[in-house]
Amino acid sequence: MEFSSMLFVFAVLPIVMTIYYIIPKKYSDKALFAISLLYMFTFGLKAMIAVAAFMTINYGIYRLIEKVKHKKWLGIGLFSADFVINIVFALITRQTLFENTDVLGSFSSQLSFIGTIILAMSAIGAADEARCGESIEKNFIKYGLYIIYFPKFIAGPYISCKDFMQRLSASEKKLEVFGEGCSTFVKGLSKKVVIADSIYSLWYSVSMLDPDSISVLTSWLSVLAFGLSLYFTLLGITDMARGI
């Protein structure tokens, strides 16, 4: 489900925010975790099961690395295995789980690959923190929320596990914070809808023409339009994620 879609902006996001603000703080993490799993379900049951398995396997390795952190080479070996597992997951899921999905729209569906990279980066980063002896999150729900938190799944931004947990524990349900988040979200929405989608229409129009009838200048303009559209799409979705 695309962040800039009417369904998300006027239905899903208000419902999520309402749940978050009315539920007691001690249950907020569990609620966000459940919401993130449901968001994964929009990609299909197969994708949700795969991501849940990915999260569980990484949590097991994450805790195991923490337990052997005093055995340097064993920790490095486990981290290396975790690194390979995550990279393979990112590459395989691109070909099997998200390749034909339409949930992000015709253009933004290309970002589903970036989503799997964000998942992999988050898991690798958490494992590296455990390997380096930094304080780790032993609660499975909070760890899982860090991995699959729905606003950052598509295009980031990447945030370390340590920073994520600090922000999660320090989060405040204040009107000022809510307004700041809304402002950031609207800025990102504008970049995506007003700038990126408008520029994309130029590239799409040129791509529909007969290649033999296109001038060199028009060809280069379409290439530039595609690049700028991708850039502002990433920029807009990232800002929307930060706002949420």
C-alpha positions as CSV (number, residue, x, y, z in Angstrom):
1,M,0.0,0.0,0.0
2,E,1.5,3.3,-1.1
3,F,1.9,6.0,1.5
4,S,0.5,8.6,-1.0
5,S,-2.6,6.6,-1.9
6,M,-6.0,8.0,-0.9
7,L,-6.7,4.8,1.1
8,F,-3.6,5.2,3.2
9,V,-3.8,9.0,3.8
10,F,-7.5,9.1,4.6
11,A,-8.3,5.7,6.1
12,V,-5.3,3.6,7.2
13,L,-3.1,6.4,8.7
14,P,-6.0,8.0,10.7
15,I,-7.0,4.5,12.1
16,V,-3.4,3.7,13.0
17,M,-2.9,7.0,14.7
18,T,-6.2,6.7,16.6
19,I,-5.2,3.3,17.9
20,Y,-1.8,4.5,18.9
21,Y,-3.1,7.6,20.8
22,I,-5.9,5.9,22.7
23,I,-4.1,2.7,23.7
24,P,-2.1,2.8,27.0
25,K,1.6,3.4,26.4
26,K,2.6,0.0,27.8
27,Y,0.7,-1.7,24.9
28,S,1.9,0.7,22.2
29,D,4.8,-1.5,21.1
30,K,2.6,-4.5,20.7
31,A,0.0,-2.5,18.8
32,L,2.6,-1.1,16.4
33,F,4.0,-4.6,15.9
34,A,0.6,-6.0,15.0
35,I,-0.1,-3.1,12.6
36,S,3.3,-3.7,10.9
37,L,2.5,-7.4,10.4
38,L,-0.9,-6.5,8.9
39,Y,0.9,-4.0,6.6
40,M,3.1,-6.9,5.5
41,F,-0.1,-8.9,4.8
42,T,-1.0,-6.3,2.1
43,F,1.9,-7.9,0.1
44,G,0.2,-11.3,0.4
45,L,0.2,-14.1,2.9
46,K,3.3,-15.7,1.4
47,A,5.3,-12.4,1.9
48,M,4.1,-12.0,5.5
49,I,5.0,-15.6,6.4
50,A,8.4,-15.2,4.8
51,V,9.1,-11.9,6.7
52,A,7.9,-13.4,10.0
53,A,10.3,-16.4,9.5
54,F,13.1,-14.0,8.5
55,M,12.5,-11.9,11.7
56,T,12.4,-15.0,13.9
57,I,15.6,-16.5,12.5
58,N,17.5,-13.2,12.8
59,Y,16.3,-12.8,16.4
60,G,17.7,-16.2,17.3
61,I,21.1,-15.4,15.7
62,Y,21.0,-12.0,17.3
63,R,20.6,-13.4,20.8
64,L,23.1,-16.2,20.1
65,I,25.7,-13.6,19.0
66,E,25.1,-11.7,22.3
67,K,25.6,-14.8,24.3
68,V,29.0,-15.6,22.7
69,K,30.2,-11.9,22.4
70,H,33.3,-12.8,24.6
71,K,34.4,-15.4,22.1
72,K,35.6,-13.1,19.3
73,W,36.0,-15.6,16.4
74,L,32.8,-17.4,17.2
75,G,30.9,-14.1,17.2
76,I,32.5,-13.1,13.9
77,G,31.5,-16.5,12.4
78,L,27.9,-16.1,13.5
79,F,27.8,-12.5,12.3
80,S,29.2,-13.6,8.9
81,A,26.6,-16.3,8.6
82,D,23.9,-13.8,9.5
83,F,25.2,-11.4,6.9
84,V,25.1,-14.0,4.1
85,I,21.6,-15.2,5.1
86,N,20.2,-11.6,4.9
87,I,21.8,-10.8,1.6
88,V,20.4,-14.0,0.1
89,F,17.0,-13.2,1.6
90,A,17.0,-9.8,0.0
91,L,17.9,-11.2,-3.4
92,I,15.6,-14.2,-3.4
93,T,12.5,-12.3,-2.1
94,R,12.9,-9.8,-5.0
95,Q,12.4,-12.6,-7.4
96,T,9.7,-14.6,-5.6
97,L,7.7,-12.5,-3.2
98,F,7.5,-8.9,-4.5
99,E,8.3,-9.2,-8.2
100,N,4.7,-9.2,-9.4
101,T,3.0,-7.2,-6.7
102,D,0.9,-4.2,-7.6
103,V,0.3,-2.9,-4.0
104,L,2.7,0.0,-4.4
105,G,1.5,1.3,-7.8
106,S,3.0,0.9,-11.3
107,F,6.1,3.1,-10.7
108,S,6.7,2.8,-7.0
109,S,6.5,-1.0,-7.2
110,Q,10.2,-0.8,-8.2
111,L,10.9,0.2,-4.6
112,S,9.8,-3.2,-3.2
113,F,13.4,-4.3,-3.7
114,I,14.6,-1.4,-1.6
115,G,12.2,-2.6,1.1
116,T,13.9,-6.0,1.3
117,I,17.3,-4.3,1.5
118,I,16.0,-2.2,4.4
119,L,14.9,-5.4,6.2
120,A,18.3,-7.0,5.6
121,M,20.2,-3.9,6.6
122,S,18.2,-3.6,9.9
123,A,18.9,-7.2,10.8
124,I,22.6,-7.0,9.9
125,G,23.0,-3.8,11.9
126,A,21.4,-5.3,15.0
127,A,23.6,-8.3,14.7
128,D,26.7,-6.1,14.4
129,E,25.7,-4.2,17.5
130,A,25.3,-7.4,19.4
131,R,28.8,-8.6,18.1
132,C,30.3,-5.3,19.3
133,G,29.0,-5.9,22.8
134,E,26.5,-3.0,22.8
135,S,23.3,-3.3,24.8
136,I,20.7,-5.4,23.0
137,E,17.0,-5.7,23.0
138,K,15.9,-9.0,24.5
139,N,12.2,-8.5,24.0
140,F,11.1,-10.2,20.8
141,I,8.2,-7.8,20.1
142,K,10.4,-4.8,20.3
143,Y,13.1,-6.4,18.2
144,G,10.5,-7.5,15.7
145,L,9.1,-4.0,15.6
146,Y,12.5,-2.6,14.8
147,I,12.9,-5.0,11.9
148,I,9.4,-4.7,10.3
149,Y,8.2,-1.2,11.5
150,F,5.9,-0.4,8.6
151,P,6.9,3.3,7.9
152,K,10.5,2.5,7.2
153,F,10.0,-0.8,5.4
154,I,9.7,0.6,1.8
155,A,12.5,3.1,1.6
156,G,14.0,3.7,5.0
157,P,15.4,5.7,6.5
158,Y,17.8,3.2,8.1
159,I,18.2,3.7,11.8
160,S,20.3,1.6,14.2
161,C,18.6,-0.7,16.6
162,K,20.0,1.2,19.6
163,D,18.7,4.6,18.3
164,F,15.3,3.0,17.4
165,M,14.9,1.6,20.9
166,Q,15.8,4.9,22.5
167,R,13.3,6.8,20.4
168,L,10.7,4.2,21.1
169,S,11.1,4.5,24.9
170,A,11.2,8.3,24.7
171,S,8.2,8.8,22.4
172,E,5.6,11.2,23.7
173,K,2.0,11.5,22.8
174,K,1.9,15.3,22.6
175,L,0.1,17.6,20.2
176,E,3.4,19.3,19.4
177,V,5.0,16.0,18.4
178,F,1.9,15.1,16.4
179,G,2.1,18.4,14.5
180,E,5.8,18.0,13.7
181,G,5.1,14.5,12.3
182,C,2.2,15.7,10.2
183,S,4.3,18.6,8.8
184,T,7.1,16.2,7.8
185,F,4.6,13.8,6.3
186,V,2.9,16.5,4.2
187,K,6.2,17.7,2.9
188,G,7.1,14.2,1.8
189,L,3.6,13.7,0.3
190,S,4.1,16.9,-1.8
191,K,7.5,15.7,-3.1
192,K,5.9,12.4,-4.2
193,V,2.6,13.6,-5.6
194,V,3.4,17.1,-6.9
195,I,7.0,16.7,-8.1
196,A,7.8,13.0,-8.6
197,D,4.5,11.9,-10.2
198,S,4.4,15.0,-12.5
199,I,7.9,14.4,-13.7
200,Y,7.1,10.7,-14.2
201,S,4.2,11.6,-16.5
202,L,6.8,13.2,-18.9
203,W,8.9,10.0,-19.0
204,Y,5.8,7.8,-19.4
205,S,4.5,10.0,-22.4
206,V,7.9,9.7,-24.2
207,S,8.1,5.9,-23.5
208,M,4.8,5.5,-25.4
209,L,6.1,7.0,-28.5
210,D,7.7,5.2,-31.5
211,P,11.4,5.0,-30.7
212,D,12.2,6.0,-34.4
213,S,10.3,9.2,-34.0
214,I,12.0,10.4,-30.9
215,S,14.8,13.0,-31.1
216,V,18.0,12.8,-29.2
217,L,17.0,15.7,-27.0
218,T,13.7,14.2,-26.2
219,S,15.4,10.9,-25.4
220,W,17.7,12.6,-22.9
221,L,14.9,14.6,-21.4
222,S,13.0,11.3,-20.7
223,V,16.0,9.7,-19.2
224,L,16.5,12.7,-16.9
225,A,12.8,12.7,-16.1
226,F,13.0,9.1,-15.0
227,G,16.0,9.7,-12.8
228,L,14.5,12.7,-11.1
229,S,11.2,11.0,-10.7
230,L,12.9,8.0,-8.9
231,Y,14.9,10.5,-6.8
232,F,11.9,12.5,-5.6
233,T,9.9,9.3,-5.1
234,L,12.6,8.0,-2.7
235,L,12.9,11.4,-1.1
236,G,9.1,11.8,-0.6
237,I,8.5,8.3,0.7
238,T,11.4,8.7,3.1
239,D,10.0,12.0,4.5
240,M,6.6,10.4,4.8
241,A,8.1,7.5,6.8
242,R,10.0,10.0,9.0
243,G,6.8,11.9,9.6
244,I,4.8,8.8,10.6
